[in-house]
């Protein structure tokens, strides 16, 4: 079974930082798009940031300039550096690996979720 292993969540005050890490199997890490989603109870899961196999990145508008996604290729790890955290960033964050094979076929693997709480 493919498993994405997440770490780095916690409780911080507004303005502080956290770094989330997600370790994936090498075959997945090198061929799948990697991203971070977050979900608040009662709300839809949303894409926070993604790094694509061609090196491109994408960010949720509300985190642009504050969050940075990157790959550590030697460790098969995707990093989400979260700076200037706001209470609105509070959520469970999920690592995601995504692959599309044709229009109808996609593959997704998920981490277990890590809680990020931003509160004074």
CNS distance restraints for C-alpha pairs under 8 A (distance, minus, plus):
assign (resid   2 and name CA) (resid  25 and name CA) 7.23 0.50 0.50
assign (resid   2 and name CA) (resid 109 and name CA) 7.05 0.50 0.50
assign (resid   3 and name CA) (resid  24 and name CA) 6.76 0.50 0.50
assign (resid   3 and name CA) (resid  25 and name CA) 7.56 0.50 0.50
assign (resid   3 and name CA) (resid 109 and name CA) 7.17 0.50 0.50
assign (resid   3 and name CA) (resid 110 and name CA) 7.12 0.50 0.50
assign (resid   3 and name CA) (resid 111 and name CA) 6.64 0.50 0.50
assign (resid   4 and name CA) (resid  22 and name CA) 6.29 0.50 0.50
assign (resid   4 and name CA) (resid  23 and name CA) 5.69 0.50 0.50
assign (resid   4 and name CA) (resid  24 and name CA) 4.95 0.50 0.50
assign (resid   4 and name CA) (resid  25 and name CA) 7.60 0.50 0.50
assign (resid   4 and name CA) (resid  95 and name CA) 6.93 0.50 0.50
assign (resid   4 and name CA) (resid  96 and name CA) 7.70 0.50 0.50
assign (resid   4 and name CA) (resid 109 and name CA) 7.14 0.50 0.50
assign (resid   4 and name CA) (resid 110 and name CA) 5.99 0.50 0.50
assign (resid   4 and name CA) (resid 111 and name CA) 4.51 0.50 0.50
assign (resid   4 and name CA) (resid 112 and name CA) 7.38 0.50 0.50
assign (resid   5 and name CA) (resid  22 and name CA) 5.37 0.50 0.50
assign (resid   5 and name CA) (resid  23 and name CA) 5.18 0.50 0.50
assign (resid   5 and name CA) (resid  24 and name CA) 6.77 0.50 0.50
assign (resid   5 and name CA) (resid 111 and name CA) 5.62 0.50 0.50
assign (resid   5 and name CA) (resid 112 and name CA) 6.95 0.50 0.50
assign (resid   6 and name CA) (resid  20 and name CA) 7.15 0.50 0.50
assign (resid   6 and name CA) (resid  21 and name CA) 5.59 0.50 0.50
assign (resid   6 and name CA) (resid  22 and name CA) 4.43 0.50 0.50
assign (resid   6 and name CA) (resid  23 and name CA) 6.62 0.50 0.50
assign (resid   6 and name CA) (resid  94 and name CA) 7.73 0.50 0.50
assign (resid   6 and name CA) (resid  95 and name CA) 6.85 0.50 0.50
assign (resid   6 and name CA) (resid 111 and name CA) 6.01 0.50 0.50
assign (resid   6 and name CA) (resid 112 and name CA) 6.78 0.50 0.50
assign (resid   6 and name CA) (resid 113 and name CA) 6.79 0.50 0.50
assign (resid   6 and name CA) (resid 114 and name CA) 6.66 0.50 0.50
assign (resid   7 and name CA) (resid  20 and name CA) 5.79 0.50 0.50
assign (resid   7 and name CA) (resid  21 and name CA) 5.32 0.50 0.50
assign (resid   7 and name CA) (resid  22 and name CA) 6.60 0.50 0.50
assign (resid   7 and name CA) (resid 114 and name CA) 6.56 0.50 0.50
assign (resid   8 and name CA) (resid  18 and name CA) 6.92 0.50 0.50
assign (resid   8 and name CA) (resid  19 and name CA) 5.72 0.50 0.50
assign (resid   8 and name CA) (resid  20 and name CA) 4.44 0.50 0.50
assign (resid   8 and name CA) (resid  21 and name CA) 6.15 0.50 0.50
assign (resid   8 and name CA) (resid 114 and name CA) 7.31 0.50 0.50
assign (resid   9 and name CA) (resid  18 and name CA) 7.02 0.50 0.50
assign (resid   9 and name CA) (resid  19 and name CA) 7.49 0.50 0.50
assign (resid   9 and name CA) (resid  20 and name CA) 6.31 0.50 0.50
assign (resid   9 and name CA) (resid 114 and name CA) 5.32 0.50 0.50
assign (resid   9 and name CA) (resid 115 and name CA) 5.25 0.50 0.50
assign (resid   9 and name CA) (resid 116 and name CA) 4.97 0.50 0.50
assign (resid   9 and name CA) (resid 117 and name CA) 7.95 0.50 0.50
assign (resid  10 and name CA) (resid  18 and name CA) 7.71 0.50 0.50
assign (resid  10 and name CA) (resid 114 and name CA) 7.99 0.50 0.50
assign (resid  10 and name CA) (resid 115 and name CA) 6.17 0.50 0.50
assign (resid  10 and name CA) (resid 116 and name CA) 5.11 0.50 0.50
assign (resid  10 and name CA) (resid 117 and name CA) 6.18 0.50 0.50
assign (resid  11 and name CA) (resid 116 and name CA) 6.17 0.50 0.50
assign (resid  11 and name CA) (resid 117 and name CA) 4.72 0.50 0.50
assign (resid  11 and name CA) (resid 118 and name CA) 5.93 0.50 0.50
assign (resid  11 and name CA) (resid 119 and name CA) 7.34 0.50 0.50
assign (resid  12 and name CA) (resid  16 and name CA) 6.24 0.50 0.50
assign (resid  12 and name CA) (resid  17 and name CA) 7.36 0.50 0.50
assign (resid  12 and name CA) (resid  18 and name CA) 7.85 0.50 0.50
assign (resid  12 and name CA) (resid 117 and name CA) 6.35 0.50 0.50
assign (resid  12 and name CA) (resid 118 and name CA) 5.05 0.50 0.50
assign (resid  12 and name CA) (resid 119 and name CA) 6.36 0.50 0.50
assign (resid  12 and name CA) (resid 120 and name CA) 7.82 0.50 0.50
assign (resid  13 and name CA) (resid  85 and name CA) 7.64 0.50 0.50
assign (resid  13 and name CA) (resid 118 and name CA) 5.30 0.50 0.50
assign (resid  13 and name CA) (resid 119 and name CA) 5.00 0.50 0.50
assign (resid  13 and name CA) (resid 120 and name CA) 5.06 0.50 0.50
assign (resid  14 and name CA) (resid  84 and name CA) 6.84 0.50 0.50
assign (resid  14 and name CA) (resid  85 and name CA) 5.32 0.50 0.50
assign (resid  14 and name CA) (resid  86 and name CA) 5.01 0.50 0.50
assign (resid  14 and name CA) (resid  87 and name CA) 6.37 0.50 0.50
assign (resid  14 and name CA) (resid 118 and name CA) 5.77 0.50 0.50
assign (resid  14 and name CA) (resid 119 and name CA) 6.11 0.50 0.50
assign (resid  14 and name CA) (resid 120 and name CA) 6.45 0.50 0.50
assign (resid  15 and name CA) (resid  83 and name CA) 7.02 0.50 0.50
assign (resid  15 and name CA) (resid  84 and name CA) 4.08 0.50 0.50
assign (resid  15 and name CA) (resid  85 and name CA) 4.92 0.50 0.50
assign (resid  15 and name CA) (resid  86 and name CA) 6.45 0.50 0.50
assign (resid  16 and name CA) (resid  83 and name CA) 6.22 0.50 0.50
assign (resid  16 and name CA) (resid  84 and name CA) 5.45 0.50 0.50
assign (resid  16 and name CA) (resid  85 and name CA) 5.63 0.50 0.50
assign (resid  17 and name CA) (resid  81 and name CA) 7.55 0.50 0.50
assign (resid  17 and name CA) (resid  82 and name CA) 5.42 0.50 0.50
assign (resid  17 and name CA) (resid  83 and name CA) 4.39 0.50 0.50
assign (resid  17 and name CA) (resid  84 and name CA) 6.11 0.50 0.50
assign (resid  17 and name CA) (resid  85 and name CA) 6.08 0.50 0.50
assign (resid  18 and name CA) (resid  81 and name CA) 6.27 0.50 0.50
assign (resid  18 and name CA) (resid  82 and name CA) 5.21 0.50 0.50
assign (resid  18 and name CA) (resid  83 and name CA) 6.69 0.50 0.50
assign (resid  19 and name CA) (resid  79 and name CA) 6.86 0.50 0.50
assign (resid  19 and name CA) (resid  80 and name CA) 5.66 0.50 0.50
assign (resid  19 and name CA) (resid  81 and name CA) 4.49 0.50 0.50
assign (resid  19 and name CA) (resid  82 and name CA) 5.88 0.50 0.50
assign (resid  20 and name CA) (resid  79 and name CA) 5.67 0.50 0.50
assign (resid  20 and name CA) (resid  80 and name CA) 5.00 0.50 0.50
assign (resid  20 and name CA) (resid  81 and name CA) 6.44 0.50 0.50
assign (resid  20 and name CA) (resid  82 and name CA) 7.86 0.50 0.50
assign (resid  21 and name CA) (resid  77 and name CA) 6.48 0.50 0.50
assign (resid  21 and name CA) (resid  78 and name CA) 5.84 0.50 0.50
assign (resid  21 and name CA) (resid  79 and name CA) 4.72 0.50 0.50
assign (resid  21 and name CA) (resid  80 and name CA) 6.50 0.50 0.50
assign (resid  22 and name CA) (resid  77 and name CA) 5.33 0.50 0.50
assign (resid  22 and name CA) (resid  78 and name CA) 5.23 0.50 0.50
assign (resid  22 and name CA) (resid  79 and name CA) 6.54 0.50 0.50
assign (resid  22 and name CA) (resid  95 and name CA) 6.28 0.50 0.50
assign (resid  22 and name CA) (resid 111 and name CA) 7.61 0.50 0.50
assign (resid  23 and name CA) (resid  75 and name CA) 7.49 0.50 0.50
assign (resid  23 and name CA) (resid  76 and name CA) 5.72 0.50 0.50
assign (resid  23 and name CA) (resid  77 and name CA) 4.44 0.50 0.50
assign (resid  23 and name CA) (resid  78 and name CA) 6.64 0.50 0.50
assign (resid  24 and name CA) (resid  28 and name CA) 6.40 0.50 0.50
assign (resid  24 and name CA) (resid  29 and name CA) 5.65 0.50 0.50
assign (resid  24 and name CA) (resid  76 and name CA) 5.79 0.50 0.50
assign (resid  24 and name CA) (resid  77 and name CA) 6.39 0.50 0.50
assign (resid  25 and name CA) (resid  29 and name CA) 6.06 0.50 0.50
assign (resid  25 and name CA) (resid  76 and name CA) 6.83 0.50 0.50
assign (resid  26 and name CA) (resid  30 and name CA) 6.05 0.50 0.50
assign (resid  26 and name CA) (resid  76 and name CA) 5.84 0.50 0.50
assign (resid  27 and name CA) (resid  31 and name CA) 6.50 0.50 0.50
assign (resid  28 and name CA) (resid  32 and name CA) 5.55 0.50 0.50
assign (resid  28 and name CA) (resid  97 and name CA) 7.29 0.50 0.50
assign (resid  29 and name CA) (resid  33 and name CA) 7.70 0.50 0.50
assign (resid  29 and name CA) (resid  34 and name CA) 7.35 0.50 0.50
assign (resid  29 and name CA) (resid  76 and name CA) 5.90 0.50 0.50
assign (resid  29 and name CA) (resid  77 and name CA) 7.64 0.50 0.50
assign (resid  29 and name CA) (resid  97 and name CA) 7.61 0.50 0.50
assign (resid  30 and name CA) (resid  53 and name CA) 7.41 0.50 0.50
assign (resid  30 and name CA) (resid  76 and name CA) 7.88 0.50 0.50
assign (resid  31 and name CA) (resid  53 and name CA) 6.54 0.50 0.50
assign (resid  31 and name CA) (resid  99 and name CA) 7.72 0.50 0.50
assign (resid  32 and name CA) (resid  52 and name CA) 7.52 0.50 0.50
assign (resid  32 and name CA) (resid  53 and name CA) 6.52 0.50 0.50
assign (resid  32 and name CA) (resid  97 and name CA) 5.68 0.50 0.50
assign (resid  32 and name CA) (resid  98 and name CA) 5.29 0.50 0.50
assign (resid  32 and name CA) (resid  99 and name CA) 5.23 0.50 0.50
assign (resid  33 and name CA) (resid  50 and name CA) 7.19 0.50 0.50
assign (resid  33 and name CA) (resid  51 and name CA) 6.04 0.50 0.50
assign (resid  33 and name CA) (resid  52 and name CA) 4.56 0.50 0.50
assign (resid  33 and name CA) (resid  53 and name CA) 5.54 0.50 0.50
assign (resid  33 and name CA) (resid  97 and name CA) 5.65 0.50 0.50
assign (resid  33 and name CA) (resid  98 and name CA) 5.10 0.50 0.50
assign (resid  33 and name CA) (resid  99 and name CA) 6.47 0.50 0.50
assign (resid  34 and name CA) (resid  50 and name CA) 5.69 0.50 0.50
assign (resid  34 and name CA) (resid  51 and name CA) 5.38 0.50 0.50
assign (resid  34 and name CA) (resid  52 and name CA) 6.40 0.50 0.50
assign (resid  34 and name CA) (resid  78 and name CA) 7.12 0.50 0.50
assign (resid  34 and name CA) (resid  95 and name CA) 7.47 0.50 0.50
assign (resid  34 and name CA) (resid  96 and name CA) 5.69 0.50 0.50
assign (resid  34 and name CA) (resid  97 and name CA) 4.67 0.50 0.50
assign (resid  34 and name CA) (resid  98 and name CA) 6.40 0.50 0.50
assign (resid  35 and name CA) (resid  47 and name CA) 7.40 0.50 0.50
assign (resid  35 and name CA) (resid  48 and name CA) 7.51 0.50 0.50
assign (resid  35 and name CA) (resid  49 and name CA) 5.54 0.50 0.50
assign (resid  35 and name CA) (resid  50 and name CA) 3.89 0.50 0.50
assign (resid  35 and name CA) (resid  51 and name CA) 5.99 0.50 0.50
assign (resid  35 and name CA) (resid  69 and name CA) 8.00 0.50 0.50
assign (resid  35 and name CA) (resid  78 and name CA) 7.88 0.50 0.50
assign (resid  35 and name CA) (resid  95 and name CA) 5.91 0.50 0.50
assign (resid  35 and name CA) (resid  96 and name CA) 5.10 0.50 0.50
assign (resid  35 and name CA) (resid  97 and name CA) 6.51 0.50 0.50
assign (resid  36 and name CA) (resid  47 and name CA) 6.17 0.50 0.50
assign (resid  36 and name CA) (resid  48 and name CA) 5.53 0.50 0.50
assign (resid  36 and name CA) (resid  49 and name CA) 5.39 0.50 0.50
assign (resid  36 and name CA) (resid  50 and name CA) 6.29 0.50 0.50
assign (resid  36 and name CA) (resid  80 and name CA) 7.54 0.50 0.50
assign (resid  36 and name CA) (resid  93 and name CA) 6.62 0.50 0.50
assign (resid  36 and name CA) (resid  94 and name CA) 5.59 0.50 0.50
assign (resid  36 and name CA) (resid  95 and name CA) 4.68 0.50 0.50
assign (resid  36 and name CA) (resid  96 and name CA) 5.91 0.50 0.50
assign (resid  37 and name CA) (resid  45 and name CA) 6.47 0.50 0.50
assign (resid  37 and name CA) (resid  46 and name CA) 5.36 0.50 0.50
assign (resid  37 and name CA) (resid  47 and name CA) 4.32 0.50 0.50
assign (resid  37 and name CA) (resid  48 and name CA) 5.10 0.50 0.50
assign (resid  37 and name CA) (resid  49 and name CA) 7.11 0.50 0.50
assign (resid  37 and name CA) (resid  93 and name CA) 5.61 0.50 0.50
assign (resid  37 and name CA) (resid  94 and name CA) 5.07 0.50 0.50
assign (resid  37 and name CA) (resid  95 and name CA) 6.40 0.50 0.50
assign (resid  37 and name CA) (resid  96 and name CA) 7.16 0.50 0.50
assign (resid  38 and name CA) (resid  45 and name CA) 5.60 0.50 0.50
assign (resid  38 and name CA) (resid  46 and name CA) 5.58 0.50 0.50
assign (resid  38 and name CA) (resid  47 and name CA) 6.62 0.50 0.50
assign (resid  38 and name CA) (resid  48 and name CA) 6.57 0.50 0.50
assign (resid  38 and name CA) (resid  91 and name CA) 5.79 0.50 0.50
assign (resid  38 and name CA) (resid  92 and name CA) 5.39 0.50 0.50
assign (resid  38 and name CA) (resid  93 and name CA) 4.22 0.50 0.50
assign (resid  38 and name CA) (resid  94 and name CA) 5.88 0.50 0.50
assign (resid  39 and name CA) (resid  43 and name CA) 6.51 0.50 0.50
assign (resid  39 and name CA) (resid  44 and name CA) 6.31 0.50 0.50
assign (resid  39 and name CA) (resid  45 and name CA) 4.45 0.50 0.50
assign (resid  39 and name CA) (resid  46 and name CA) 6.48 0.50 0.50
assign (resid  39 and name CA) (resid  91 and name CA) 5.37 0.50 0.50
assign (resid  39 and name CA) (resid  92 and name CA) 5.35 0.50 0.50
assign (resid  39 and name CA) (resid  93 and name CA) 6.58 0.50 0.50
assign (resid  40 and name CA) (resid  44 and name CA) 7.39 0.50 0.50
assign (resid  40 and name CA) (resid  45 and name CA) 7.36 0.50 0.50
assign (resid  40 and name CA) (resid  90 and name CA) 7.50 0.50 0.50
assign (resid  40 and name CA) (resid  91 and name CA) 4.97 0.50 0.50
assign (resid  40 and name CA) (resid  92 and name CA) 6.56 0.50 0.50
assign (resid  47 and name CA) (resid  59 and name CA) 7.73 0.50 0.50
assign (resid  47 and name CA) (resid  60 and name CA) 6.62 0.50 0.50
assign (resid  48 and name CA) (resid  59 and name CA) 5.74 0.50 0.50
assign (resid  48 and name CA) (resid  60 and name CA) 4.96 0.50 0.50
assign (resid  48 and name CA) (resid  63 and name CA) 7.34 0.50 0.50
assign (resid  49 and name CA) (resid  57 and name CA) 7.19 0.50 0.50
assign (resid  49 and name CA) (resid  58 and name CA) 5.45 0.50 0.50
assign (resid  49 and name CA) (resid  59 and name CA) 4.36 0.50 0.50
assign (resid  49 and name CA) (resid  60 and name CA) 6.21 0.50 0.50
assign (resid  49 and name CA) (resid  68 and name CA) 7.81 0.50 0.50
assign (resid  49 and name CA) (resid  69 and name CA) 6.43 0.50 0.50
assign (resid  49 and name CA) (resid  80 and name CA) 7.99 0.50 0.50
assign (resid  50 and name CA) (resid  57 and name CA) 5.47 0.50 0.50
assign (resid  50 and name CA) (resid  58 and name CA) 5.20 0.50 0.50
assign (resid  50 and name CA) (resid  59 and name CA) 6.65 0.50 0.50
assign (resid  50 and name CA) (resid  69 and name CA) 6.82 0.50 0.50
assign (resid  51 and name CA) (resid  55 and name CA) 6.42 0.50 0.50
assign (resid  51 and name CA) (resid  56 and name CA) 5.82 0.50 0.50
assign (resid  51 and name CA) (resid  57 and name CA) 4.49 0.50 0.50
assign (resid  51 and name CA) (resid  58 and name CA) 6.69 0.50 0.50
assign (resid  51 and name CA) (resid  69 and name CA) 6.70 0.50 0.50
assign (resid  51 and name CA) (resid  70 and name CA) 6.91 0.50 0.50
assign (resid  51 and name CA) (resid  71 and name CA) 7.80 0.50 0.50
assign (resid  52 and name CA) (resid  56 and name CA) 5.25 0.50 0.50
assign (resid  52 and name CA) (resid  57 and name CA) 6.13 0.50 0.50
assign (resid  57 and name CA) (resid  69 and name CA) 7.55 0.50 0.50
assign (resid  59 and name CA) (resid  63 and name CA) 6.67 0.50 0.50
assign (resid  59 and name CA) (resid  64 and name CA) 5.98 0.50 0.50
assign (resid  60 and name CA) (resid  64 and name CA) 6.48 0.50 0.50
assign (resid  63 and name CA) (resid  67 and name CA) 5.62 0.50 0.50
assign (resid  66 and name CA) (resid  82 and name CA) 6.15 0.50 0.50
assign (resid  66 and name CA) (resid  83 and name CA) 5.10 0.50 0.50
assign (resid  66 and name CA) (resid  84 and name CA) 5.99 0.50 0.50
assign (resid  66 and name CA) (resid  85 and name CA) 7.60 0.50 0.50
assign (resid  67 and name CA) (resid  80 and name CA) 6.72 0.50 0.50
assign (resid  67 and name CA) (resid  81 and name CA) 5.50 0.50 0.50
assign (resid  67 and name CA) (resid  82 and name CA) 4.48 0.50 0.50
assign (resid  67 and name CA) (resid  83 and name CA) 5.97 0.50 0.50
assign (resid  68 and name CA) (resid  79 and name CA) 7.88 0.50 0.50
assign (resid  68 and name CA) (resid  80 and name CA) 5.68 0.50 0.50
assign (resid  68 and name CA) (resid  81 and name CA) 5.07 0.50 0.50
assign (resid  68 and name CA) (resid  82 and name CA) 6.62 0.50 0.50
assign (resid  69 and name CA) (resid  78 and name CA) 7.14 0.50 0.50
assign (resid  69 and name CA) (resid  79 and name CA) 5.54 0.50 0.50
assign (resid  69 and name CA) (resid  80 and name CA) 4.58 0.50 0.50
assign (resid  69 and name CA) (resid  81 and name CA) 6.35 0.50 0.50
assign (resid  70 and name CA) (resid  78 and name CA) 5.75 0.50 0.50
assign (resid  70 and name CA) (resid  79 and name CA) 5.20 0.50 0.50
assign (resid  70 and name CA) (resid  80 and name CA) 6.68 0.50 0.50
assign (resid  71 and name CA) (resid  76 and name CA) 7.44 0.50 0.50
assign (resid  71 and name CA) (resid  77 and name CA) 5.87 0.50 0.50
assign (resid  71 and name CA) (resid  78 and name CA) 4.49 0.50 0.50
assign (resid  71 and name CA) (resid  79 and name CA) 6.10 0.50 0.50
assign (resid  72 and name CA) (resid  76 and name CA) 6.00 0.50 0.50
assign (resid  72 and name CA) (resid  77 and name CA) 5.10 0.50 0.50
assign (resid  72 and name CA) (resid  78 and name CA) 6.11 0.50 0.50
assign (resid  72 and name CA) (resid  79 and name CA) 7.42 0.50 0.50
assign (resid  73 and name CA) (resid  77 and name CA) 6.51 0.50 0.50
assign (resid  85 and name CA) (resid  89 and name CA) 6.52 0.50 0.50
assign (resid  85 and name CA) (resid 118 and name CA) 6.69 0.50 0.50
assign (resid  86 and name CA) (resid  90 and name CA) 7.58 0.50 0.50
assign (resid  86 and name CA) (resid 118 and name CA) 6.05 0.50 0.50
assign (resid  86 and name CA) (resid 119 and name CA) 7.89 0.50 0.50
assign (resid  87 and name CA) (resid 117 and name CA) 7.30 0.50 0.50
assign (resid  87 and name CA) (resid 118 and name CA) 4.67 0.50 0.50
assign (resid  87 and name CA) (resid 119 and name CA) 5.70 0.50 0.50
assign (resid  88 and name CA) (resid 118 and name CA) 7.62 0.50 0.50
assign (resid  89 and name CA) (resid 116 and name CA) 7.50 0.50 0.50
assign (resid  89 and name CA) (resid 117 and name CA) 7.42 0.50 0.50
assign (resid  89 and name CA) (resid 118 and name CA) 6.73 0.50 0.50
assign (resid  90 and name CA) (resid 115 and name CA) 7.78 0.50 0.50
assign (resid  90 and name CA) (resid 116 and name CA) 5.36 0.50 0.50
assign (resid  90 and name CA) (resid 117 and name CA) 4.55 0.50 0.50
assign (resid  90 and name CA) (resid 118 and name CA) 5.48 0.50 0.50
assign (resid  91 and name CA) (resid 115 and name CA) 6.10 0.50 0.50
assign (resid  91 and name CA) (resid 116 and name CA) 5.53 0.50 0.50
assign (resid  91 and name CA) (resid 117 and name CA) 6.61 0.50 0.50
assign (resid  92 and name CA) (resid 113 and name CA) 5.83 0.50 0.50
assign (resid  92 and name CA) (resid 114 and name CA) 5.39 0.50 0.50
assign (resid  92 and name CA) (resid 115 and name CA) 4.40 0.50 0.50
assign (resid  92 and name CA) (resid 116 and name CA) 6.00 0.50 0.50
assign (resid  93 and name CA) (resid 113 and name CA) 5.33 0.50 0.50
assign (resid  93 and name CA) (resid 114 and name CA) 5.25 0.50 0.50
assign (resid  93 and name CA) (resid 115 and name CA) 6.23 0.50 0.50
assign (resid  93 and name CA) (resid 116 and name CA) 6.97 0.50 0.50
assign (resid  94 and name CA) (resid 110 and name CA) 6.61 0.50 0.50
assign (resid  94 and name CA) (resid 111 and name CA) 5.52 0.50 0.50
assign (resid  94 and name CA) (resid 112 and name CA) 6.63 0.50 0.50
assign (resid  94 and name CA) (resid 113 and name CA) 4.52 0.50 0.50
assign (resid  94 and name CA) (resid 114 and name CA) 6.61 0.50 0.50
assign (resid  95 and name CA) (resid 110 and name CA) 5.61 0.50 0.50
assign (resid  95 and name CA) (resid 111 and name CA) 4.90 0.50 0.50
assign (resid  95 and name CA) (resid 112 and name CA) 7.82 0.50 0.50
assign (resid  95 and name CA) (resid 113 and name CA) 7.13 0.50 0.50
assign (resid  96 and name CA) (resid 108 and name CA) 6.77 0.50 0.50
assign (resid  96 and name CA) (resid 109 and name CA) 5.66 0.50 0.50
assign (resid  96 and name CA) (resid 110 and name CA) 4.69 0.50 0.50
assign (resid  96 and name CA) (resid 111 and name CA) 6.49 0.50 0.50
assign (resid  97 and name CA) (resid 107 and name CA) 7.94 0.50 0.50
assign (resid  97 and name CA) (resid 108 and name CA) 5.50 0.50 0.50
assign (resid  97 and name CA) (resid 109 and name CA) 5.09 0.50 0.50
assign (resid  97 and name CA) (resid 110 and name CA) 6.56 0.50 0.50
assign (resid  98 and name CA) (resid 106 and name CA) 7.28 0.50 0.50
assign (resid  98 and name CA) (resid 107 and name CA) 5.67 0.50 0.50
assign (resid  98 and name CA) (resid 108 and name CA) 4.64 0.50 0.50
assign (resid  98 and name CA) (resid 109 and name CA) 6.73 0.50 0.50
assign (resid  99 and name CA) (resid 106 and name CA) 5.57 0.50 0.50
assign (resid  99 and name CA) (resid 107 and name CA) 5.02 0.50 0.50
assign (resid  99 and name CA) (resid 108 and name CA) 6.54 0.50 0.50
assign (resid 100 and name CA) (resid 105 and name CA) 6.01 0.50 0.50
assign (resid 100 and name CA) (resid 106 and name CA) 4.32 0.50 0.50
assign (resid 100 and name CA) (resid 107 and name CA) 6.35 0.50 0.50
assign (resid 101 and name CA) (resid 105 and name CA) 5.18 0.50 0.50
assign (resid 101 and name CA) (resid 106 and name CA) 5.85 0.50 0.50
assign (resid 102 and name CA) (resid 106 and name CA) 7.70 0.50 0.50
